[in-house]
Every structure is written in C-alpha cells, then in structure tokens.
Amino acid sequence: MVESTFQGSTHSKYSQGYSADVDIIREQEYPLLNGTTYLDYAGTTPYAKSTIESFSRDLTSNLFGNPHSMSVSSQLSTQRTEDVRVRVLRFFNADPDEFDLVFVANATAGIKLVADSLRDSDHRGFWYGYHIDSHTSLVGVRELAEMGYQCFQSDDEMEVEISKLASNQSKAPRLLAYPAQSNMNGRRLPIRWCEQVRSATKESGGNVYTLLDAASLVSTSPLDLGPSSSAPDFTVLSFYKIFGFPDLGALIVRKSVARVFERRKYFGGGTVDMVLATGVQWHAKKETSIHERLEDGTLPFHNIIALDTALDTHERLFGSMANISAHTEFLAKQVYDRLSSLAHFNERKVCQIYQPHTSTYGDSHTQGPIIAFNLCNSRGEWVPKTEVEKLATVQDLQIRTGSVCNPGGTASSLGWTGPELRRHYSAGLRCGDNHDVLGGRPTGILRVSIGATTNMKDIDSLLNFVEEFYMEKSPPIVALDPLTEDNEVVAPHFYVESLAVFPIKSCGAFKIPEGKRWEVKKEGLAWDREWCLIHQGTGAALNQKRYPRMCLIRPSIEVERGVLRITCGAIAAPDQVSLEISLGWEDTSLISTSFCPSSSKKPTTVCGDRVSLHAYTSPVVSAFFSDFLGVPCTLARFPTQTSSRYSQMQRTPNTWKNRFRKLIMPGSFPPDFPPPIREGGQTQITLSNESPILIVSRSSVNRLNETIKANGKNGSSKTVAADVFRGNIVVAERLAHRGDVEQPYAEDRWSSLRIGPDQLRFDALDACQRCQMVCIDQFTGIRRAEPFSTLAKTRNIDGKVRFGKYSALSPEELEGFDSELPDRRTVMVGDVVVPSYQDD
Ligand SMILES: *Cc1c(COP(=O)(O)O)cnc(C)c1O
C-alpha cells in the first residue's frame, strides 16, 4: 500500500472554501460514492442528496402547469423558468441585457441548433472551422457546412486562420468552434480567440461567428462571459456535468448576433405568434426574445425548476466554482506527479501520460483536472485497455477508456493517421470494442477525471491500483512448475472430475450426472450453448457480466422426456419458478440479430456481427425470463447442425429465408448485409461456437486458491469454487503415492488429450481469456473482487489474463462423422484423461 506522499488534506487548496472538509460533504451528501473510486467526472458529476430532496419537496408542494397558458399553475412554471434563466446567466457572469439563454436538451443539441440555424441563414450555407481537440459533437457540424470546412490541427493553425479573417472578402457566414477544455486530456484552450475573431472582422462587417463548447470546462471551472464584446457568440454546456442533475443543457447567445436565427425554417409550438395551418403557407414567428424563437415545444420545465435547487445546493456546499477549480487542480497535479514518477524495477516508466505540451498541471489557466494515459509493462509493451478496464471494474475503480468521444485528440496523441484508422475500421475496429493495441500501438486511452467531490483517498486508491497491478517491482519469474519440466516424474493420473454444459449461454450450468455418458459433437458437448437470451429492444445477447442474476437461471436437459427444463431462483429458494420447453423446434421463428460475443471475446469476432437465431415467440417464454431478470428479453436458439453456425448461415441464407418467415429487429441491418472482412487469424476457435469445450484443471484452481489465501489481506480467505470458471470438463489428478504433488497449470503445455475408454482425441486450442465474469459467485450471483484480481497478477500471458484451456474434438475423430453412430463419441465423469505435451 502506498500512503499519499503528500499530506494533501492539510493543503490550503484542498476543500478550500467548501462548507466543510470534502470527506464530510461526501458522507452527508454523496453516499453513493461510498466504497467506490469514482474518477469519471468528465462523464458526469454525481448529484448531491440535498438537490434531489429539495427538488422533491418543490414538486410535491407546488402545482406546476404547462408553461404555455394563463392558469395559475402555468404562470408559476413560467415565472420560475424565467427566474432560473436569469440566475444561470448570472452564474456565468453573463449580463441578461446582452445575452440570452436558450434551454436545450444538452450541449450537443445546442451545437446542432446553431449549425441548423446558420445553414438556414444564408442560401449559400456556411463555412466551418474547428479545432482538433473538439468533442465528436463539434466535429459533426462539418456535415452541415455546405461551403466546406477545415480542422485546425494546432493552436498555430487556428491563430493563422484568425489573422487571415481581416482580409477575408467573402460575406458568406463562417463559424469557428473549439472546446474551452478538451474532454480528453483537460487542456484548456484560450477564450481570447473569440475576442480576436471579433476584432479581426470588425472592419469587414463580420458574419464570422464563434462557438465555444464549454461542456467540459464548466464542471470544474468558473466560466466568465464578462463583457459581451469579448465573449463567444454562442456558448454551449450541459448542466449535469456541473451539478449531476438535472439532465439539461443551455445555449447562451450574444444578443447582437440574433440575426443568425431569423431565417431558421422550422417552427414548433411555443415559437410562433400565429400560424395558418391550411391555405397560404404563412406563420408569424415570435419576435420578443431569442429563446422564445428557439425553444420549440414545451420546455422541460420540471428540469429547469430543478436547476434552481441544484444551484442552491452547489453554492451552499462548495461556495463557488473558483473553490472547485482550486481543489480539483490541486488533486490533478497530485495524480500527474505521482503517476509520472512510477517506474518499473528497470526504471522504465509505468505510465505514458498524454500531456499537452502547451499546458501545466497545477495551472488552471492552461490545464483542467483530466489525465489521459496508457500503461506499459517493464519491456515497454502497452497494457491493453480492456484488461485494465476489467480489473478496474472488479476493484471498484470507475474510469473512462477508449477514444472518449474526442476523435482528433486521441488520434493525434496516439499518433494515428486517418488512413490508418480507416484501415482498422475495415478490419473491424469499432468504438468501444476490444481491439486495444494494433501494430504495437494503443487504439485508445485511459482517462481519469476529477471533480468537486474527489478526495485524497480516491487518488490513493488509483495509485494503489496502478502500483499493485501494473508496476513490476522485480523481473518476472518465468516459473514453469519445476515438476512439469522434469521428465523423470511419473505421468500423473488425470481424470474427469466433473462435466457440465451451459445450455443457455451465460446462464447456470447443467451438471451431467455421474454414470451418464454424454455425447461429444464437433461443435462441443451436446446441448452446450444451444440457446441464448436476447434483449427484445436491441436484439443483442445478454451476458452474465452485465446481468449477474443469469447464473441463477438453471437449465437442465431431460433427453428422455424431450424437454429443456429451466428453473429460476437461488438453489432451494422457496420462490423458485420453472418452465419446460420442448427440445424440438416448435414455437420459434427465425430472426436476424446483432450478436456481441460475451465472456470470451475473440479477436476475430466483431461485436455486432449479424447472426440468425430462432427466437421463441411465446409471451409465456419471454415473460418467464423477463420477469426474473427485470429485462425485456426472450429465449432464442442457434440454428442446428452446423460446425460453425455462423459460416453455415452465411453460406446458405436463402434456404433459411425460404423456410422461415424473416423477422427483422427494428433498426437492424438487412439480413444479407455482408459481414465485415476479418484478418486471417491463427485462432482456431470457430466463430459462433466461441468456446468449443473448456477444460479447467482442479490443480490449477487449487493453486490459485492458495495464492488468494496467501495474499489475502488480514487472513480473509476469498477462495473460489471451480464453477466460477464455467468449464465443461474439470480435470483432476489422482495422486498415487504419498509425497506426489499436483501439477497446476500443466494444461498450458497440453497439445492434445485422450479421454475415456475409447481414447477419444481432443486437440488443445488457446488458453481461455478471462474477464470479470469469473468474479460472479455462480450460486448466489454476487460479484466479488476475486479471483480476477489474483489471476491478473499471476496469470497474465501476453497482456491477457488466461485461465483454462479450450479444446475441440480432433479432426481425426470427425472423419466419417455423419455416417457413423453418434454414440461412440462420449465422455463421462471418472474417465481417464491422458494428455500429450507440446514438447513431447
Ligand atoms: C460532454 C461534452 C460534450 C457533449 O455533451 P452532451 O451532454 O453529451 O451533449 C460536448 N463537448 C465536450 C467538451 C464535452 O465534455
């Protein structure tokens, strides 16, 4: 454990000006932050308890009517809305005589409103320039810029553009946009650009507008719109980033540019004085104020009223945005200094921080409290971000990863060019997927962001996490168990300890009874992962990682009765419910759906690949699962009799089409949409059949548990059952002689194995990549930190956490497969297992 190297809590900037020490505020107002390390304030700030409580009191003691009316309740809403509008303007030091505030859904909606209006304002459309550090929502404006656009790759390019404006002869509208703070690395950009643009265009009469995206800045900094002559023409922000609640945004407009909105084409309820609905196409727009012309439809008046209480609470707890700025800047510098000093035993740095070269942590003019970085091992190789994510999840550390909605900032930090990214996209790279490192370079970043309620403990937890799991204190010991290297040792006696299938993907196991031989098919054990649950809205397969209760859905196969019996609820719980479904194909209809591989992400699978599934149409079936999980879902079955269900589907889509009525999920691609081209991989695992047969070694589980116990803080044992690894075959060793010891991880070196009296041959494939799903207790559905935390330390192979071995029936067994009797290929609990080793 590292102790904070600095007595932060006594520093003058820490909690400066707050109503109490930040720890006390947290205890009273932010109980949801207990027991977790929340470092994603740039995503959203959490809301204070008081805000919600006083909002609730406000709503329960007042009748608020729809603002567009004359009734008392309506007038109350109108009056409160107008008061809040002025209050918010003052919060940003914007004089209500010179600025107007338009309520919008969020910052993005504000940006879009400006872009739409500018497009309508001139028949030529407009020209658009944006800074490379822009959020995706600013980048998207370029699609509306009919006169072209430019992305400024640096501040210098931006400033050159501004200096050229004076001699610009064109009278067509131009819009220049940039973020006040990068949401990726927290860099703060100069507000003065807006003033420079204005003075450069004064002579030529203007028609050049500035749009400041303040969404990231305002969560931890004051925004002073000051004299309107130097302010941006348009400023957008989202309130949830400042207060946590309400979900609402604002567009602040300098009144002197109101003309931009005069030709906006659309009108909605509330923005017109009179409309002729038939006959002549005529309407009279409201002319009183900018906001009245732009706020289409009924305002989110309850949200606006909530803003009042949010402002009250915020002011009471933190005093001012300047206090928050000092507090967060101080903590960000701590994080920066401490992360950048971490080094491995060989003095290589643990963290590569993507620090903008124009800014300094600790200087609130140039840098906000956001740190973007990646981790490296002692050989200088990148740690895949999804591996960090998984471990962060089980350690209750909440950070953001990926390209964090800042495409220009991340690409330029990581050194990717446009053509390279296009190539990766064609090869299957997608936002939010698990292609972490391509060609030796990371595709995304880790982002830590700090807010008003971050405390020193959060910072210590973050540093502890990085030190414990990613800082190598000594050279890695390449320790194959000496025994397995020693050829003199008598071959141990392996046997099948238990057998299980998972008839419904990601749900509970069906343990194959002892004494019963179970058929092995080319795609795995019979009935394994034959079904799955799909979300009725998205069509995606559900997984236990997201819905841990799925392990309490326990299917069993009753071949003799021809039924799949499903029981939901904890074992022996009184409220268990059951459902029986025929093993035949009745009651299903074919659908095409996107499918995200769940537990064992394969590098060759693209999330969102189209697959065809037979969904059960009966409302009884969907209600059974939906009620238990609290998620609208239903059961679906994979098409049958295919070695690779996916490729079979691709080859013969027409037969399916003819045989079944095709039901396309809303929003889905056409069923014949070509699958993305994949790089040829050496992975031998077929696509739909993500996990042919998973073998777990009892000896390895035992070793792992010993390690967990040995490292367990204050002796608390958090050992795990072999079930968490969801293996099909658990192989154990029979120790023949006293003094014999088990051979954990011997399976790493298996090349093939023969099982049972007929010596059925299986080829060993890849080791199984693990995620935080192994932390779900399969009997209770409760998530814990182990065994993933210990696995991450002890079983990290090429940057991935691995445990267990995939295997598949050897091709030699498959010869003449269809003609022979199937029964020959079976396994049973107690069967002898004889492995061959790679180096034999
Ligand atoms: C969060 C953010 C946005 C988008 O905000 P929404 O609420 O999603 O519209 C835009 N720009 C920046 C800099 C942000 O941080």
The ligand as an SDF file (V2000), in Angstrom:
LIG
                    3D

 15 15  0  0  0  0  0  0  0  0999 V2000
  -19.6560   16.1540  -22.5780 C   0  0  0  0  0  0  0  0  0  0  0  0
  -19.1970   17.0270  -23.6500 C   0  0  0  0  0  0  0  0  0  0  0  0
  -19.9870   17.2610  -24.7760 C   0  0  0  0  0  0  0  0  0  0  0  0
  -21.3040   16.6130  -25.0100 C   0  0  0  0  0  0  0  0  0  0  0  0
  -22.2050   16.8400  -24.0150 O   0  0  0  0  0  0  0  0  0  0  0  0
  -23.6690   16.1960  -24.1670 P   0  0  0  0  0  0  0  0  0  0  0  0
  -24.2680   16.4260  -22.8540 O   0  0  0  0  0  0  0  0  0  0  0  0
  -23.4360   14.7600  -24.4700 O   0  0  0  0  0  0  0  0  0  0  0  0
  -24.3420   16.8810  -25.2820 O   0  0  0  0  0  0  0  0  0  0  0  0
  -19.5020   18.0890  -25.7440 C   0  0  0  0  0  0  0  0  0  0  0  0
  -18.3020   18.6570  -25.6140 N   0  0  0  0  0  0  0  0  0  0  0  0
  -17.4950   18.4490  -24.5580 C   0  0  0  0  0  0  0  0  0  0  0  0
  -16.1690   19.1280  -24.4880 C   0  0  0  0  0  0  0  0  0  0  0  0
  -17.9220   17.6170  -23.5380 C   0  0  0  0  0  0  0  0  0  0  0  0
  -17.1300   17.3950  -22.4900 O   0  0  0  0  0  0  0  0  0  0  0  0
  1  2  1  0
  2  3  1  0
  2 14  2  0
  3  4  1  0
  3 10  2  0
  4  5  1  0
  5  6  1  0
  6  7  2  0
  6  8  1  0
  6  9  1  0
 10 11  1  0
 11 12  2  0
 12 13  1  0
 12 14  1  0
 14 15  1  0
M  END
$$$$
